[in-house]
């Protein structure tokens, strides 16, 4: 290290699994995506497996993602260099490439639960069994609809947002927000590398989104309800939120299906750079699972809701960049995000020490 140079502290762990894309994004074509500051190209092999390489052609440095996939090889769109899934040169028309043994870096990649997962760190540590178990994705008793946003903010700001739903009363006042959210104190608990923030609201009117959900399930929607929000963070960027309403006095979380509407808000966050991230979002539900029109309506409602978050988060990031080092307040409602950041810092320190 040169005199006067500074070591930049990492802001995301690398020895872990992140969602890189959905399988349809690499169907028959390569995809360029930046994960944890690494430019990757993702594609499918001839056997239908997923592969991930540096998005860098060793010939002249062109992005391989601008090329094509032929017979399970990625073909550079500049001069036709062929690369195999291991990152080795596999040939180039009219040229001798056998002496180029080093190739480019490849990354462990696995398709599971409807997503493509990437391990950007030390490949010998990559264990597919450490991929989060999204039980709803494996069951025919659940339906899921979702989407993807590229948000220009630090991924930790999005985690903060999802672990403190007080903002719903203001950012989402016309859909899922209501005064009872901020009037009800959350309970925060950490167990190992998991943080849970819970809110239970009783005998309140259901907000518009949940009125529609009750109607969609052919349940009376204009009577007082009990409402719950249980946010669970696991590193590096998974926030699963049990949400729902049930007719007041019918058991809340344990209410029978003819008195409730509920689901799991799925939030999978992947850092792109230090100030941008990929946000894979959606909702899983276990009622009316064959109703595709209902899935579409819920997804459209969620997209509108999360678009409101996007504007706020990107504006927040700009202000923070304009005011580096400025100290921010920490309140009771921030405990979930604070614990999540501590867990991420602990993982980063462990990697750095190793």
N, C-alpha and C positions, 0 to 999 in steps of 0.2 A: 504494500500500500504506500503510495507516495505521501510525502509530508503535506499536511493540510487537507488531505482527502478525507471524506467521511464515509462510514459504512451505513448504508441504507437498511433499516430494519424491515424485514419482509412483513407483508400485511396479510398474507394468506398461506396456510399450510399446503404443502405439495404432496406429501405422502398420504394421499387419501383419494377417494373416488369422487369425481364431479360429473354431473350430467353435461355432455358436450352437445348433444343434438337429439332429435327423434329419428327413428329409422327411415321414415319417409323422406327426410331431407337428404339422404345419401342413396336413394333408390335410383340406380342406373347412372349416377353422376357423382363426382367428388364435391366435397364441401370444405371451404376454407373457414376456419373459426379460430379465434384467439381465446385461449384458456390460460389463466394465471400468467398472462404476459407472453405466452408461447404461441407462435403462429403454427397452427396445425392444418393438415389436410386429412379428412376422413372419407373413407370409401368402403365398399364391400368387395371381398375377395371372390374368386370363382366359386368357392364353396358356400358363399353367402355369409361368411363371418365378417365382422367389422374390423377395420384396420385404421391406425392413426400414425402419421409420419409428420416430421417437420415439413412445413409448407415451403420447401426450398429445393429446387432442382440443383444437384451438384454440378451440372454442366455449366450453366451461366447464372444461376441464382434466381431464376424466374419462379413465381409461385406455381406449384404443382396443381393447386386448386383451379387454375385456369385451363387445365387440360381435360382429358377424358379417361374413362375406365374401360379397358379392353381386356377381356379374358382374365379378369382379376388383377390386372396390372394397371398402375396409373401411368398415363402417357402424357408427358409434358407438352403443353400447348404451344411451346416456343419452337423447339427443334425435334421433338419426338422421343426424347430420352424416356425409356421405360424403367419403372421402379417397382420392385415386388413389395409385398406387405411387410417384409422385414427391413426395408430401407436400403436394399442392395440394388445396384444397377443390373437390370435384366436384359439390356440390349438397346441398340440404336441403329437404325437402318444405315448400312454403309460404313459403320464406325466400329472400332475395337474398344470395348469397355471392360474387358476382363481384368485389366490391371487396376481398376478402380474398386478396391476391395472394401474400403472403409464405409462408403455409402453415407446415409443420413440417419438421424436418430428415429427410432420407432418407439411407440408408447403402448402400454397395455390398454386394451379397449374391449369392452364387453357389452353386448346387447341384453338388457334385462328389464322387465317390468314396463316395457313400452318406451324405454329410453336407451341411448348409447352413453355408456359411462367411460370416462377417461381417467387414467392415473398419471399425473404429470411429474411425479417424483421418481424415486429410485425404483426401477422396475422389479428388482428382486424382492421387494416388500409387497408387491401388488397381490392381494388375496381377494378373489371375487366374492368370497363368503363375507367380506366386510361391506359389500354393497347393501344399503338399507333394504330391509324387507318390506316392500309396499304390498301388504297383504291384499288390499282391494284390487290390485292389478292382476292378481292370480285367480280371482274368483269370478265365476259367471253370475254371482249374486249381486255384483256391483257394476255400475255404469260410470264412465268417466268422460269428461270433455274439458279441453283446456287449450292453452296457446303459449306463445313465447313473446317476451319483450326484451329489447336491448336497451338498458337504462344507463344513462350517463351519470352514475353515482357509485361511490364506494359500496361494495356488496354488504358491508356491515351496516350501512345506513338502512338498507332494505330489511335486514334482519331486525334492527331496532324497531322499524315500522311495524313488522309483523308480530313482534313480541309485546307491543304496547298498542292495543286496539282502542285506546282512549280517543285517538285521532278520528275514529269513525264518526263521532258526534259532530265533527266539523268538516272534514274532507269529504265524507260520504253522507251528508245530512239528508239527501233526498232518496237514499236507497237502503242502506243498512245501519245508518246512524240514528241514534236517539239519545235524549238527555240521560236516560237511566244508565247508560254505559259509563259516563264519567262520574255519575253519582254512586256507582258501586265499586268499592275498592277491590283491586285484584289481589290474589294470593300467589306468591312466587316461591318456588322450591327448586333446589338443584340436587340431583342424585347422579353422582359420577359425571359423565359428560352429557347429561340430559338436563335441560331446564324446562320447567313447566310453569306457565302463568294461567291461572284459572279465574273466571268471572261467572257468577251465577246471579241472574236477575229474576225476580219473582213477581208474578201478577202484574205484568206490564203489557201494553199493546204491542203486537208484533210490527216491526217496521215494514215498509213496502216490499222489500225483497222476500221476506219470510211470509208475508201475506200471499204473495204469488206462489211461493213454494207449497204452502198449505193448500191453496186452490188447485195447484197442479197435481196434488195427491188426493184431491176430492175430499178435503177435510175443511171443516168450518174455520174461517180465517179471520173473522172480525170480533173475536172474543179475547179476553185477557189470557196471556200465555206466560209460561216460565221460559227463560232464554239462557243459554250457556255458550261460553267461548273458552276452550281449553287449548292453549298454544303450547306445542312441544318442539323445542329446538334440539337437534342433534347435529354435531359438526360433520362436514364443514359448512353446509348451507341448507339444511333441511328444516323446514318449519311446517309441521302438520297440525292443523287446527280443527278440533272437533267442534262443530257449531250446530245450533238448531234451536227450535222452539217446540214447546208442547203445551197443550191446554193446561191452564193453571190448575194445580192441585192433582194432576194425573200422574205424577211421578218424575217429572223432569226428564233427565237422561234415561230413566227406566220406564218411561211412559209407553203404553202399547202403540203399535204403528198407526192405529186409526185415530190417534190423538196427537201425532207429532210429525214434524218434518225436520230432517237433519242430514248431515253429510260431513265430509272431511275436505277442508280447503287445503289443497296440495300446493306447496311452495318449495321449489328446488332452485337454489341460487348458486350460480357459478361465477367467480370473478373473471372478468375479461382483462382488465388492467386495474391499476390501483384506484381509478376513478370511473370505472364502468363495469357493468355486470350483465350476465344473461339471466333472465327470470322465466323459468318454466312454471306455469301456473295452471290451476284447474280445480275442479271439484269432483269428488267421488261420492256417489250416493247409492244406497241399497234399497230404494223404493222406485217403482215404475221403471225398472232397468231396461225394459224393451222399448220405452217411449223415446225414440230418437229426437222427436220434435221438442220434448221437454229438455233433453240434453243440450240441444242447440240454444234454447231460450236461456237456460242457466249460464251457458258459456258466454252468450252475448251480454247478459247482465253483468257477469264477472269482468268481461273485457272493459265495459264502461266504468265499472268501479275501479279497476286497477289502473286505468288510464288517468283517473284523478290522482292516484298515488304517484304516478310517473311524473306529472308536472310538479308536484310538491317536492319529490325527492331530488329531481334534477336542479330545481331552484335552490334547495338546501345545500347541495354540493357546491354550487357556484358561490354561495355566500361563505361557506367554510373555506374555500380556496382563496377568497378575497381577504379572509381574516385568519391567517395561519397562527396557530398557537393560542388563539383566544379560548379561554376556559368556558365550558358550558355547564349549566346547572344539571344536577342529578336529583330526581324526585323519586318518590315511592313507585310511581308508574313505570319508571325506567329500569327497574331491577332485572327484568327478564333480559333486556338487551345488554345490561352491564355484565351479568353472569355469562351470557353467550360470548361476549368479547373476551372475558377472562379465560374461558375454555379455549378459544382460538389462540390467544396469546400463549397459553400453556403448551399447546401443540406446536406452535412455531418455535418456542424456546427449546422444546425437546428435540426438534429437528435440527436446530442450530447447534445445540450442544453435541448432538450425535455426529 
